Every structure is written in structure tokens, then in C-alpha cells.
Amino acid sequence: MRKSFLMKLVTIIAVSGIVFSCVPARQFEEVKEKKERCETERNDLKKENETLTTANNELKAQFDKLKNDNNALTVDTTIKGNAYRTLTGQYDKINELYATLLENQEKLRQGADADAQKAMGLLQQTREELQRKEDELRALEARLNQERANVEAMKIQNDLKEKELAEKTLKVQELQARLDAQDSVMNALRKKVSDALVGFEGNGLTVTMKDGKVYVSLDEQLLFKSGKWDVDPKGIQALQKLATVLENNQDINIMIEGHTDELAYGGNGNIQDNWDLSVKRATSIVKIILGNSKIDPKRLTAAGRSSYLPVDPAKTPEARAKNRRTEIILTPKLDALYQLMNQ
């Protein structure tokens, strides 16, 4: 009896293969490339966000170091300024002493020669000391001027660093705000989809959110008979409700992926294997969504994944039933984020 059933199944599939044609290989490749590009673009955005966050932290660390250096220079300049004022006071006192010595020299010149010579020696010593103090004062003044120039240059550099840090911080904040806004939009969309399909969740349909995308997963039992790609009436009803939600969310791209188990598909004609079957099922769902809404066809992509992306790798009937599914993946458009990054 089983053999007779298989013969009938083969005959039906053969006739169906003549009626229906498969999706061209070129369209499949384009769909695959679009999906991979979408994944790559989102990962690039996350990496760009992480890179900008790291650069922001590094700039903050540099700014803190420059600020500490500036404070140290200010303290050092204050110390040198105090020393400069001390030397200036000493210089004034030495000048006064010099004037006094000149007066004493005149008086001593009238006294004994020994006392005069002593006074002259003291005067010479005072002059030398005065010259040394003047040299120290000039050197200190030069150093103070250099320190002032360094402080001014440091302030200019700090201002530039602060401006650059502020610009990068603003960009990071804006990127994060865009990502947060998109996450919020996708969460709201997930709720709308769940509300619209509340009668189907738990009965072969699940709605989840992962990596900023909404996944609507429909088991084979809800949509198709085994080895077929004609959608059952109950599945059409669920897709019609989903189409209504998607029609009102125009900034969402829609990817329909067909998945099979690992058992070989015994088809013939144009549907030869699980690749053909998974693609055919995806295109059947695309046509139902377009036929029940005014969604722009540019937003939709049909893809077949065959058996190479299972949700359960076990080789059991239960695992295979989970793997035979269709996933409708809702992805936000990233045009605004691209424009912000290009700026």
C-alpha cells in the first residue's frame, strides 16, 4: 500500500513539475546576495558604532591627561613666578646696597688705603654678585616666557581636542539614537504582528525578535502539505492578516525564506530537490502577500535555504518537523544611518 502511495505521489509531483516552473538560478543568487549584504551592512553599522565609542573613550582619556598636564604646568608656572618676584626683590635690594656702597666708597677713599682697598674688594664682589643675579633673572624670565607660550599652545590644543571630542561624541550619540529608535520601531512592529496573528501563535506560528529584526516563523503544517507548495486556506488567512500589518509599515523590508528538512526530496520535472522546493514555497508566499495588499514588490525578497539552516540539528521526526518551516524576516531600512555615517 505504501509503495502504491509513493507511486501516486511521484506521479502527482511529476505532473505538478510540468505545470510549474522553478525560480531562475540568477534570481536565487540575487536574493542570496541581497540577504548577505543586508546582514553585512548591519554588522558594519554595529562595528562603526563600537569603533566610534572606543575612539570617544580614547579622546576622553587624552583630554583628561592633557588637563592634568595643564594643571601641572600652571602650578609650575606659579612657582617660577614666585621665584621671579623673589629675585626681583633681591635685585632691588642689591641696587640699594650698591648705591650705599658707592657712598661708602667715597667716604673710604678719604680714609686709610687699607680700608679703601677692602671697600673696593667688597664693591667688586657686590658687582659680580649683582651681575650673577641679573643673569639668573634674565634666564628665569626667558623660561617663564617659554612656559607661558607652552601653556597657550596647550590651551589651543585642548580646545581643538575638546571640539573634536564633542563632534565625535555627538555622532556616536546620534548613531545610538537612530539604532535605539529602530529597535523601538521593530519592537512596536513585533507587537503589531503578534496582535494581528494572536489566533495563530502557538498553533504552528511564532513571532520573535533577534538582532534588530522581527522573525515570523510558520511551520509546514500551517502552510503546506508534505512536498507541496500550494498554501493551505488557514495559512492564507494568516498571511492576509500579516500583509495588512506590513502594508502600513512602509519602512520595513521583507525577506521570505523557505526551509526544509535534510531528507532528500523525491521530486522530478522542474522541482528536483529541497533547494527547488524551498524556493518555490517562498515565492508562493510572496505572491499571496502581494495579492492581498498594496505592498511595493521592491520591498519583498524570496529565498530558499533548503535544509542548511535547521533550528534543531537532531535526526528525529520532531526535529525535522521544526526545520520544515517558512520564515518571514522583517528588517528596517538603513538609508538614514548610511547618510549619517557618510556625513
QUIRA-V880173 format. One record per pair of residues at least 4 apart in sequence whose C-alpha atoms are under 7 Angstrom apart, sorted by the first residue. I is the first residue (numbers start at 1). J is the second residue. If there is no record, write none. Layout:
# QUIRA-V880173
i | j
I | J
I | J
This chain:
# QUIRA-V880173
i | j
1 | 5
2 | 6
3 | 7
4 | 8
5 | 9
6 | 10
7 | 11
8 | 12
9 | 13
10 | 14
10 | 267
11 | 15
12 | 16
13 | 17
13 | 267
13 | 268
14 | 18
14 | 268
14 | 269
15 | 19
16 | 20
17 | 21
17 | 268
17 | 269
17 | 270
17 | 271
18 | 269
18 | 270
21 | 270
22 | 270
22 | 271
22 | 276
22 | 280
23 | 27
23 | 28
24 | 28
25 | 29
26 | 30
27 | 31
28 | 32
28 | 303
29 | 33
30 | 34
31 | 35
31 | 301
31 | 302
31 | 303
32 | 36
32 | 303
33 | 37
34 | 38
35 | 39
36 | 40
37 | 41
38 | 42
39 | 43
40 | 44
41 | 45
42 | 46
43 | 47
44 | 48
45 | 49
46 | 50
47 | 51
48 | 52
49 | 53
49 | 172
49 | 175
50 | 54
51 | 55
52 | 56
52 | 172
53 | 57
53 | 172
54 | 58
55 | 59
56 | 60
56 | 165
56 | 168
56 | 169
57 | 61
58 | 62
59 | 63
59 | 165
60 | 64
61 | 65
62 | 66
63 | 67
63 | 161
64 | 68
65 | 69
66 | 70
66 | 158
67 | 71
68 | 72
69 | 73
70 | 74
70 | 151
71 | 75
72 | 76
73 | 77
74 | 78
75 | 79
76 | 80
77 | 81
77 | 144
77 | 147
78 | 82
79 | 83
80 | 84
80 | 144
81 | 85
82 | 86
83 | 87
84 | 88
84 | 137
84 | 140
85 | 89
86 | 90
87 | 91
87 | 137
88 | 92
89 | 93
90 | 94
91 | 95
91 | 133
92 | 96
93 | 97
94 | 98
94 | 130
95 | 99
96 | 100
97 | 101
98 | 102
99 | 103
100 | 104
101 | 105
101 | 123
102 | 106
103 | 107
104 | 108
105 | 109
105 | 119
106 | 110
107 | 111
108 | 115
108 | 116
109 | 116
111 | 115
111 | 116
112 | 116
113 | 117
114 | 118
115 | 119
116 | 120
117 | 121
118 | 122
119 | 123
120 | 124
121 | 125
122 | 126
123 | 127
124 | 128
125 | 129
126 | 130
127 | 131
128 | 132
129 | 133
130 | 134
131 | 135
132 | 136
133 | 137
134 | 138
135 | 139
136 | 140
137 | 141
138 | 142
139 | 143
140 | 144
141 | 145
142 | 146
143 | 147
144 | 148
145 | 149
146 | 150
147 | 151
148 | 152
149 | 153
150 | 154
151 | 155
152 | 156
153 | 157
154 | 158
155 | 159
156 | 160
157 | 161
158 | 162
159 | 163
160 | 164
161 | 165
162 | 166
163 | 167
164 | 168
165 | 169
166 | 170
167 | 171
168 | 172
169 | 173
170 | 174
171 | 175
172 | 176
173 | 177
174 | 178
175 | 179
176 | 180
177 | 181
178 | 182
179 | 183
180 | 184
181 | 185
182 | 186
183 | 187
183 | 212
184 | 188
185 | 189
186 | 190
186 | 212
186 | 213
186 | 214
187 | 191
188 | 192
189 | 193
190 | 194
190 | 207
190 | 214
191 | 195
192 | 196
193 | 197
193 | 242
193 | 245
194 | 198
194 | 207
196 | 241
196 | 242
197 | 201
197 | 238
197 | 241
200 | 204
200 | 205
201 | 205
201 | 206
202 | 206
204 | 218
204 | 219
204 | 221
204 | 222
205 | 217
205 | 218
205 | 219
206 | 216
206 | 217
206 | 218
207 | 215
207 | 216
207 | 217
208 | 214
208 | 215
208 | 216
209 | 213
209 | 214
209 | 215
210 | 214
213 | 329
213 | 330
213 | 331
214 | 329
214 | 330
214 | 331
215 | 327
215 | 328
215 | 329
215 | 330
216 | 327
216 | 328
216 | 329
217 | 325
217 | 326
217 | 327
217 | 328
218 | 222
218 | 325
218 | 326
218 | 327
219 | 223
219 | 322
219 | 324
219 | 325
219 | 326
220 | 224
220 | 324
220 | 325
221 | 225
222 | 234
222 | 235
223 | 231
223 | 232
223 | 235
224 | 228
224 | 229
224 | 230
224 | 231
224 | 232
229 | 280
229 | 281
229 | 284
231 | 235
231 | 236
232 | 236
233 | 237
234 | 238
235 | 239
236 | 240
237 | 241
238 | 242
239 | 243
239 | 289
240 | 244
240 | 289
240 | 292
241 | 245
242 | 246
243 | 247
243 | 289
243 | 292
243 | 293
244 | 248
244 | 293
245 | 249
247 | 293
247 | 294
247 | 295
251 | 332
251 | 333
252 | 330
252 | 331
252 | 332
252 | 333
253 | 299
253 | 300
253 | 330
253 | 331
253 | 332
253 | 333
254 | 299
254 | 300
254 | 301
254 | 328
254 | 329
254 | 330
254 | 331
255 | 300
255 | 301
255 | 302
255 | 328
255 | 329
255 | 330
256 | 282
256 | 301
256 | 302
256 | 303
256 | 327
256 | 328
256 | 329
257 | 282
257 | 302
257 | 303
257 | 304
257 | 305
257 | 326
257 | 327
257 | 328
258 | 278
258 | 279
258 | 281
258 | 282
258 | 303
258 | 304
258 | 305
258 | 306
258 | 325
258 | 326
258 | 327
259 | 278
259 | 304
259 | 305
259 | 306
259 | 307
259 | 323
259 | 324
259 | 325
259 | 326
260 | 274
260 | 278
260 | 306
260 | 307
260 | 323
260 | 324
260 | 325
261 | 307
261 | 320
261 | 323
261 | 324
262 | 307
264 | 273
264 | 274
265 | 273
265 | 274
266 | 273
267 | 271
267 | 272
267 | 273
268 | 272
271 | 276
271 | 277
272 | 276
273 | 277
274 | 278
274 | 306
275 | 279
275 | 304
275 | 305
275 | 306
276 | 280
277 | 281
278 | 282
278 | 304
278 | 305
278 | 306
279 | 283
279 | 303
279 | 304
280 | 284
281 | 285
282 | 286
282 | 302
282 | 303
282 | 304
283 | 287
283 | 302
284 | 288
285 | 289
286 | 290
286 | 302
287 | 291
288 | 292
289 | 293
290 | 294
290 | 295
305 | 309
310 | 323
311 | 322
311 | 323
312 | 319
312 | 322
312 | 323
313 | 319
314 | 319
315 | 319
315 | 320
316 | 320
317 | 321
318 | 322
319 | 323
320 | 324
334 | 338
335 | 339
336 | 340
337 | 341
338 | 342
339 | 343
